[in-house]
Amino acid sequence: MLTLSFSSPVQVENGGLFISPGFGHHPNRVIASHELIFVRSGRLVLIEEGRRLELGAGQSLILFPGRRHRSGEDYRKGLSFYWIHFKPAQQRGLSDSFCIPQIATVERPERMIEIFHHFLGEQEAGSLNPKQANLLLLLLLTEAARERKRNGAMLSTGPAARAAVIIARDFRKSLRPLDVARELRMNPDYLGRIFRRAFGHTLTEAIHREQIREARTLLRDNSHNVEEVARACGFADSRYFRRLFRRHQGISPLRYRNLHTRLHITTH
């Protein structure tokens, strides 16, 4: 467990994004700094002091200085992860501290990715000053400290939980609340009421959240134009997609892409 105090900021060294070519392995080494790793996709397996550390997409890892770590398996195609080396300043007290588990399944992986992209974009542009870098790292570490907590509704086998599963599975298919209700053989109004009680938002909002989340991922990958992204996320009308994206993100899809495509990609 890494414990940090808000009154004692961290000192960032450097960071990057590793995208696996489908071969190779993590170096066998002992580093003098801490390292925050966040897996964007695929699986990362490391051995630290003889202990196997296995991470999947959406999980973070803290590597500690003075501990030998090495690869637990060769890099596979599809693996990508962000990394930042840093040093915590000397701790003055623990009254305002917070703890980051060494391995955590973060509550908001999209938020982690967005902060990393901002960090790396500024670093690549040469406009990342030390204070800004330290503040962005603190944001990342506080997100890593927010481990995902299971929602009681998601653990249940009730209709609200089943509706959420259908939405996560089928949102790319121009899904409507009526389609969800039909699959569950339920009255749409009744399903809408119990879903909102369970999750705090409507079925339509849940569908839009999944669609916009997927759109952000596709836009950051920069391999499709906006119309293709709209279709891939279940929108037949790209103009409606643009309006909805702007409503959720505050900027257009093209502007979002331009802000998130400058990356420092490394071989780690």
N, C-alpha and C positions, 0 to 999 in steps of 0.2 A: 504494500500500500504506500503510495506517495502522498505525503501531507504537505500542503502549501498554505502560506498565510497571505491574505490579500494585501497586507501592509508590506510584504517583502516580495516585490515582483521578480519574475523570471528574466533570464537573459537569453535571448534567441541567438543561435549561431547561424544555421541555415536550414533550408527545407526543400522538398521537391516532391514530384510524383513519379513513382516507378510503375512502368507498364511492361509486363513480362513478354519477352519474345517467344516464350514457349520452351526455353531451355535455360541452363545455368542454375546457380544456387546462391543463397545468401552467404556473404563472406564470414569466415571464422575469425572472430575478433573480440577484443575488449576495448570499449570506448571510454573516454574520459568524461563524457557528458550523459545526461538523460536523453532518451529519444522517445518521442510520441509517434506511434504508427496508427494509421486508420485505414482499414481495408475497404476499398471501394467496390471491388468485385473479386470473385474467385476465392481461393483458400491459401492462407499463408501458414506454414509450419516452421517454427524455430525451436531450437534447443537452447535453454539458458541454464548454465551450471548443471547440466544433466536433466533438467526438467523440461518436458515437452509442452510447448505453447502452441495451440492450434486456434486460428482465427478464421472466421468467415466474413462475408460482406456485412458492413454495419457494426463491426467490432473494433475496439481500440485496444492498444497495448502500450504499456510503459516499459521500456528497457532501462536498466539502471547502470550507472557507471561502475567500473571495476568488476563487472560480471562477464564471464565469457559467454558469448552466444554464437550460434551457427545455424546453418540450414538444417531443418528436419526432413526435407524432401526437396527435390529439384523443382524449380519454378515451372508452373504449368501455364499453358495458354489460357488467357482470360483473367489472370491475376493482375490486379493493380492496387497499389496502396500509396497513400500520402505519408510523408515522414518529416519530422522537424527535430533537429538536435537543439538542446537547450540546457541551461544550468540554472537551478533555483538559487536566488540570493540567500544570504545567511538568514535563518529564521530568528525573529525577535520575540516571538510569542505565538501561542496557538489559540488565542481567544477568538480570532476571526478567521481561523483556518478552515480549509475544506479538504476532503480526502478523495483521491482518484484511485479506484481499483486498478490493479495491474492489467487485468483484462476486463473489459466491460462491453456489454451490448448496449450501445447508446440509444437514448430515447428518441433523438431527432437526427438520424443520419444525414438527411438532406441539409440540415443546418450546418453540420460538420463539413460537408462537401463545399457548401457555399463559402464558408469562412476560409477553408483551405484555398479555394480558387481565388478569393480576394487576396490572400497572403501571397500566393505564387504569382498572381498577375502583377501586383505591386513590386514584388522582388524582381521579376523578369524585366519590368520597365525601369528599374533602378530608382524607384521613388519610395521604397520602403525604408523609413528611418527606424533606428533602434527602438524608440519608444512605441511607435506604431506596431512594430513586429512583436514586441513584448505584450502589448494589449491584445493583439489578435491571438497570440498563443494562449493568454489567459482565458479568452473566450472559448478556444478549443478545449482547454483543460476543464473548464466548468461544464461544457457540454459532455465531455467524457465522464465527468462525475455524476451526470444525470443518467443513471442506469435505467434502462427500460423497465417499467413496472407493468405487470400484466393487469389489464383492465378486467374487472369481474365479469362484465358483459361478454368479453371475448373468450373467457374461460368457460362460460356457460354453453349449453347446447340449445338455448332458446332461439326464437325466430330472429331477434336482433343480431345475434352472433352469426347465424346462418346467412342473413342478408349481407353482413359485412364480408363474409367469405365469398359470396357470389359477386359482390362489387369488385373485390380485389382480383378475382379471376377473370371477369368479363368486361371490365370498364373500357377496354379497347374496342368493343363491338357495338358502339353507339347505344350503350345500355341506358334504359329508362327505369324509373322507380316502378312503373307498371310491369316491366319485364321481371323485376326481382319478385314482386308480389305474385305474379303468375307462377313462377317456378316454385315458390313456397306454398302455392294454393291458398293465398290469404287475401283478405280485403285490403286494397292499397292504402286506404285511409288509416285503418287500424295498424297495419305494419309501420306506416310512417310515424304514428304517434309513439309506439313502443320503441322504435329505433331512435327517435329523438330523445326519449327519456333515458335510454341506455348510453347514448354517445354524445348528446348535447348539440347535435346538428341533424339536418334533414338527410333523407336518402339522396336527394339531388346534390346537396353539398358534398356528401361523401363521394359520390361519383366524380364530381368536378375536382375534388382534392386529389383523387387518384390520377385523374387525367393530367392535371397540371404538374403533379409530381413527376409523372413519366415524361411529360414534355420538357421539364427542366433537365432531366437526364439526357434526353436525345439532343436537345439544343447544345448542351455542353460538349457532347461528343463531336458535334460539328460535321457529321457525315450526311445529313439530310437538310433539304431546304424547309422553310416554314410550312409550306403546304403539305409536304410529306410528313412532317412531324404531326401536323393536325390530323391527318388521316390515320397515322399510326396510333394516335391516342383516342380515336373514336369520334372524331369530328368530321362530319360530311361537309360543313361550311367553314372554310378557313377564316372568313371574316369574323364569324362568331367566336372561333377559337382565339383570334387576336384580341377581341374585346374582353373575353373571359380571362385570358392570361394577364392582360393589363389590369383588370379589376383585382386579381389575386396578387400580382407581383408589383404593380405600380409602374411597370415599364413594358414596352412592346417585346414580343419574342425575339425580334432581331437585335434590339438593344441588349436584352439579357444575354444573348449569345456573344455579342461583342465584348461584354464585360467579363465573360467567364471562359474565354478560349485562349488567353495567354497563359501558358503553363511552362514550368521548369521541369521537363521530363528527364529523368536520369536513369542510369543503370544501377544506382545505389551502391 
